[in-house]
């Protein structure tokens, strides 16, 4: 792929070297044909800068966007050292090169520590913690207001702020430009359009998935706090390489800050822990979606037979203990709202040998969850309630159970020989189950 990308660059200047019989001309034609070895690829930038400078009689400016993506992919797929060697050779062209005026590189991680830049002592680095050039990382408030004024969409500023604003870079308040443009375009096409998560469609979100896979109780609690709109205080290491990103827990937060999943909640002080938060509704929804997906996949890989056995046998004590144990291992969000518990339990029961129905009509209403075993002709009806007090768990669960009876949930489940009814109450990360 690197050969392909370099070939595309070289192809744009084929008119310069097509008939050049020198060694440089031959090298350029080889790179265009994608025949260069790893050793020859290392000379790609130096040679192209030389050829262009000689042709145009002026020094070259080299722009490299997302310089660290090849390194991130190489690290993820097990060829980091080999890619490091190739890129170190390529980027050595930036040092003491008489054909280059200047170079500009962008990437997620700071460039000063990565060993591919060893020997480059004339680097100026500007990051999301610096004030200089901070207004170039995205749209400023002034720019967004100008855009909305030009498009006649000023009345949408509140929802755009809620969904796509919130980044603190240097001393600037910054909006995500791609998302603002996409949503503005959608509004021009349909004024009733609602905000969407454009970030999720433009990124693999591999970093979030990796973070959840490496969960510790501390990370779990901090993720819960972030999703619920709170701020966390963590040490930040600005100079990271992909080789040591996951070597320490604190590095995960540094990476999420650098890549835009989190932002500073106040001005950065390099001598103290940083205060981080989720910047906006778009990223918060992304955290929730990835957390739910991670939990569902994790649960589906586990043995849930004890849970189903407890439910089918009417063992409320075992059901309470098992559901509580699962709760302690997942992320809580929305401040433990009833909808969280509904989604949690539905995910716990789904992708099994049974049919799970959510809020389907039954009797005189819609029970929260129905679990159907068509083979053994048995069914479970579950109604969920949340309480604000631990000493109200039993009473709240009985209220949920009474609702099943009062609204005759399951009365229309003809053909099922056994119908079990459960009221389940939740308080934070504790479940209490009653049945009749």
C-alpha positions, -999 to 999 in steps of 0.1 A, spaced: 0 0 0 29 24 7 43 16 -27 9 24 -42 6 57 -24 41 68 -35 33 57 -70 3 80 -71 25 109 -59 52 102 -85 27 98 -113 16 134 -108 51 146 -119 58 120 -147 61 149 -172 93 159 -155 112 126 -155 95 106 -183 124 111 -207 151 117 -181 180 92 -187 198 100 -155 198 77 -124 172 100 -108 149 96 -138 152 59 -137 145 58 -100 113 80 -105 100 56 -132 107 26 -109 87 42 -81 59 51 -104 58 14 -115 57 3 -78 89 -18 -82 109 -2 -54 123 -24 -26 121 -14 11 156 1 8 147 21 -23 115 34 -7 136 51 19 149 75 -7 114 83 -21 110 118 -5 146 129 -9 147 120 -46 113 135 -54 123 168 -36 156 169 -56 139 163 -90 112 189 -83 136 215 -70 159 211 -100 129 214 -124 112 244 -108 144 262 -96 130 266 -61 129 246 -29 101 222 -21 75 222 7 65 187 18 31 182 34 25 148 52 -10 143 66 -16 116 93 20 106 94 14 81 122 -14 61 106 10 36 90 27 31 124 -7 26 142 -17 0 116 17 -17 117 15 -19 155 -20 -34 154 -10 -60 129 25 -70 141 50 -54 118 57 -22 137 95 -26 137 97 -31 99 75 -1 92 94 20 117 126 13 98 111 21 64 95 54 76 127 64 95 145 62 62 119 81 43 116 109 68 153 113 70 148 133 39 135 161 61 169 166 78 196 188 62 180 185 28 192 213 5 161 208 -17 134 214 10 121 248 22 101 233 50 79 204 59 46 202 78 33 169 93 1 162 110 -9 132 132 -26 121 163 6 116 184 33 142 191 62 138 167 91 147 190 96 114 208 88 89 180 122 73 170 115 79 133 125 115 139 158 108 157 182 135 147 156 160 136 165 188 160 147 217 142 111 205 149 84 229 161 55 210 176 20 223 181 -6 202 199 -40 205 214 -25 217 247 -7 246 230 -22 281 224 -3 288 192 -24 279 161 -51 265 183 -78 280 161 -66 258 132 -77 225 148 -113 231 139 -141 257 136 -142 285 161 -174 299 175 -171 329 151 -167 307 121 -196 286 129 -218 316 135 -207 330 101 -215 297 84 -250 296 100 -256 332 91 -247 327 54 -269 296 52 -299 311 72 -296 284 99 -289 306 129 -318 290 148 -299 257 149 -269 269 169 -280 254 202 -282 218 188 -249 223 169 -232 234 201 -246 204 220 -236 179 194 -204 191 178 -188 218 201 -170 214 233 -133 210 225 -109 231 245 -77 235 225 -52 260 239 -75 289 248 -100 283 220 -134 267 220 -135 245 189 -162 227 169 -156 195 149 -155 209 113 -165 177 94 -196 172 115 -207 208 114 -204 208 76 -223 175 73 -251 186 95 -254 220 78 -256 203 45 -283 180 58 -303 210 71 -301 227 38 -316 196 22 -342 190 49 -348 217 76 -362 191 99 -330 170 100 -318 159 134 -281 157 144 -263 125 136 -231 108 147 -210 116 117 -178 108 137 -188 71 140 -191 68 102 -157 83 95 -136 64 121 -130 27 130 -132 36 167 -106 9 172 -91 28 201 -123 27 221 -128 -10 215 -92 -16 226 -97 4 258 -128 -15 267 -110 -48 261 -83 -37 286 -109 -27 312 -98 -24 348 -122 -14 376 -106 21 376 -111 26 339 -146 12 342 -156 37 369 -139 66 350 -158 57 318 -190 57 337 -183 91 351 -174 105 316 -205 91 300 -226 106 328 -212 141 320 -186 142 347 -149 152 346 -120 129 355 -86 139 367 -58 118 352 -21 122 345 -13 129 308 18 118 289 20 138 257 50 121 242 38 86 233 48 61 207 24 33 195 47 8 211 40 21 246 4 34 242 -10 4 261 19 -2 285 3 19 312 -33 27 321 -28 64 321 -16 63 284 -51 53 273 -64 86 285 -35 104 268 -44 87 235 -81 95 238 -73 131 245 -49 133 215 -74 117 191 -104 138 201 -125 113 220 -119 134 251 -111 171 257 -96 192 284 -122 207 307 -99 236 317 -65 250 306 -38 224 306 -10 225 332 19 201 322 29 198 359 -4 185 371 -30 159 363 -53 170 335 -91 173 338 -108 155 310 -144 152 298 -164 140 268 -167 171 246 -203 167 232 -234 146 227 -220 130 195 -190 115 213 -210 106 244 -234 86 222 -204 70 206 -190 59 240 -224 44 249 -227 26 216 -193 11 218 -197 2 255 -230 -16 247 -215 -34 218 -185 -45 238 -207 -57 267 -230 -77 244 -201 -94 226 -185 -102 260 -217 -116 274 -223 -137 243 -189 -153 247 -196 -162 283 -216 -191 298 -251 -177 306 -266 -211 313 -267 -204 351 -288 -173 345 -313 -190 322 -315 -220 345 -323 -196 374 -350 -179 354 -366 -210 341 -366 -227 375 -380 -196 394 -350 -192 415 -352 -155 424 -322 -155 448 -299 -169 422 -313 -146 395 -307 -116 417 -271 -126 424 -262 -134 388 -277 -102 374 -260 -82 401 -227 -98 393 -231 -89 356 -240 -53 366 -207 -49 384 -188 -57 352 -205 -33 329 -206 5 324 -234 24 340 -246 55 322 -275 80 322 -272 81 360 -288 46 362 -320 56 345 -346 29 340 -338 28 302 -302 18 311 -314 -12 330 -338 -22 303 -310 -21 277 -287 -39 300 -310 -68 307 -321 -71 271 -285 -74 260 -279 -100 287 -307 -122 274 -303 -117 237 -284 -138 212 -293 -170 229 -315 -200 220 -346 -181 231 -367 -154 216 -365 -120 233 -393 -95 227 -391 -59 240 -421 -38 248 -444 -60 227 -481 -57 232 -495 -83 257 -526 -83 278 -535 -47 286 -501 -31 279 -465 -37 270 -442 -57 293 -406 -46 293 -392 -80 283 -407 -114 272 -383 -144 270 -398 -173 250 -387 -209 248 -407 -223 219 -393 -258 222 -402 -264 258 -433 -241 255 -423 -219 284 -421 -181 288 -407 -155 311 -423 -120 315 -401 -93 331 -411 -58 343 -383 -35 354 -383 -7 379 -356 15 393 -354 28 429 -334 56 444 -330 39 477 -314 5 484 -339 -3 512 -367 0 487 -355 -27 464 -379 -54 475 -409 -30 476 -401 -17 441 -397 -52 427 -431 -62 441 -446 -30 425 -432 -42 391 -446 -77 397 -480 -62 406 -480 -43 373 -476 -76 354 -507 -90 373 -528 -58 370 -522 -55 332 -525 -92 326 -492 -94 308 -488 -128 291 -525 -136 291 -524 -140 254 -494 -164 253 -515 -193 241 -496 -225 235 -471 -219 263 -475 -244 291 -456 -224 317 -455 -186 321 -431 -172 348 -435 -136 359 -407 -115 374 -405 -81 389 -370 -68 390 -358 -37 408 -325 -20 403 -305 3 426 -272 14 411 -254 -19 405 -277 -42 425 -307 -62 413 -335 -77 433 -359 -102 417 -393 -114 429 -418 -137 412 -452 -153 415 
